[in-house]
Amino acid sequence: MDNSVTVGQAEDFFAGEAENRQKIHFGPGSSKRVGELARELGQNALLVTDQGLSAVGHAQTVVESLEGAGLQVTLFDQSIENPTESSVQTCTEAAQGANADLIIGLGGGSSMDTAKGCNFILTNGGRMADYWGVGKATRDMLPMIALPTTAGTGSECQSFALISEDHSHRKMACGDKKALPLVTILDPELTLSQPRKVTACTGIDALTHALESAVTTKRNDFSDRHSLLAFGLIHENLPEVFSNPDDLSARGCVLLGASHAGAAIERSMLGAAHSMANPLTTRRGVVHGIAVGLALPVVMEFNCGDPKTFARYAELSLRTGIVTEGSTEKYAVDALIARVRELLKLAEFPSTLQELGFTESEVEGLAEEAAEQWTAGFNPRSVSADDFAKLYSSLFSSPSCQGETQGLS
């Protein structure tokens, strides 16, 4: 895909959404503008990132840009994967000590969630459990700048922080429009340092976001636009990123696609693939991207039992060039799901639950946990614990036996 196309999509990221305040800056080297952009928002910046990004020099580069623009900077590089209430509290204490009036999140979804969680507590007090849900912050929050270094979660275009309870490890989705970053900088150069496995896991996560947000019960014209752009950018360019990791154009397309997918989630939520994924992560620490990738094809097949969703999948297949005009809906949908499986194979992901150490005796418990996940309520086809049990059971089959879940009821 011509990179000029992605530049245009970034400039027109929120086409028609007059009330959106977020500014998107896209392109190789765009992260060098962080000092200039931050200067307009505050003077005492808290930079939230992780030790890995500090080790490869990304954090120091951002610090130098901020200090060069005259800001005082406090570096907090202790964010952890799957941030918890206690890790957010540690970050908040750093922000209080710095007298921060601006928060900058640098990294993947975990750093973004830590930065947003810190913003909730710093400005509104209490603990993260107090904000579990939507719109529970009563006071204004500090301005935030998002600098993603992975093309995955799309958190840079969302107002939600996903924070785990310390004792139960349940993920709490804490959302408030005031938590949405005011500025997002999409610099594909920042993604070059990712190991291949991280690129694969985050890329498949973004793919899942695009396809789930495209069919939820809350989908609308705005989310449809973002999810369509996201899926097109990701499915066309992710294979090139796998085969040629230094291709900045392809990386830029996937990064922009992940952000469009994040914007789609913000407007339409997610579905049953995420509901199935979370128990896999909670029970055995399965990386999120692998967990949602494993669940996605069988959930799509299940969702085909809903005629409107079936038609929507066919539309996505046609509009993103997987099939051509004149194809039947069934051919288009089969081709779409086949493309998803092809991308999972290119990502070198496991294709069965037993490869991840699960046994069939765990199916009932996994299904009960999946049915309790909040994203299940947005799935386009109603899904019960019994349905989840059948979906999990199908993932103990060999890949050649999969693709038979469409008739589940």
Buried (B, 14 or more C-beta within 10 A) or exposed (E): BEBEEBBEBBEEBBEEBEEBEBBBBBBBEBBBBBBEBBBEBBBBBBBBBBEBBBEBEBBEBBBBBBEEBEBBBBBBBBBBEBBBBBBBBBBBBBBEEBEBBBBBBBBBBBBBBBBBBBBBBBBBEEBBEBBBEEEBBEEEBBBBBBBBBBBBBBBBBBBBBBBBBEEEBBBBBBBBEBBBBBBBBBBBBBBBBBEEBBBBBBBBBBBBBBBBBBBBEEBEEBBBBBBBBBBBBBBBBBBBBBEEBEBBBBBBBBBBBBBBBBBBBBBBBBBBBBBBBBBBBBBEEBBBBBBBBBBBBBBBBBBBBBEEBBBBBBBBBBEBEBBEEEBEBEEBBBBBBBBBBEBBEBBEBBBBBBEBEBEEEBBBEBBEBBBEBBBBBBBBBEBBBEBBBBBBBBBBBEEEEBBEBBEBE
